[in-house]
Amino acid sequence: DQVTEASPAAQAKLRAGDRITAVNGAPVNNLFDLQWLLSDLHKGNTAQVTVERDGGPETVAVTF
C-alpha cells in the first residue's frame, strides 16, 4: 500500500494505512460510499477528508 507521489492525496499528506471514514462530513462505510461521494467532486474542488490514523481521527483538505 502506498500513496501515489504528487497525487491530491499525497499533497494533502494522506499516508498509506489511513482509513477514510468521512468526506465532507458524510460517513464512508465502504468503497461504494467513497466512490459515490467523490463522484460529485470536480477538478479544483476541495473536500474535507476524515481518516482514522494511529487510532484517532484526523481531517485534511484534499484538492482534486
N, C-alpha and C positions, 0 to 999 in steps of 0.2 A: 504494500500500500504506500502510495506517495501522492503528494500534491504536485501537479504539473507546474514546472517553473514558468514564471511570467503570466500565469493564468489569473483570472479575477480572484480565485481562492487563495493563491499564493500572495497576491498583492494585499489581501485582507489579513494575511498572517494565519490562515487556517493551517492546521497541521494534520499529517497522517494520524489516524486514530481518533480525531474529533468526530463525535456523533451529532449530526444535525438534529435538533429537537424542535425548532420552530423557524419560520420565515415570516418576517413582518408580524410577529405575534401569533400566527396561525400554527397550530401543532403539526409536527411531522411524525407520523406513526409508522410510515413505511415508504418505500421507494415511489409508489404511486402518488402519495400525498406530496412528496418533494417535487416530482415531475409536474404535477398539476399546479402547484404554487409557483414554480419557476416559469411555467409556460406563459404567465401574464407579464413577465418582465422582458424588457427590450434593451438593446444596446444603449448604454448611458444611464439606465435606471440603477438606483442603489437600493438594496434590500438590507434590512437588519436580520442577520442570521444568528440564531442562538444555537450554541453547541454545548455538548457535555464534554468537558476536558478535565482530566485529573480529578474526576469525581464531583465536579461542580459546574454550574452554568457559566458561560461567557458569551456575550453578544458582540458581534463585529459587523461593520458595514462592508458589504460586498457590492462593488460597482461592476456591472456587466458591460 
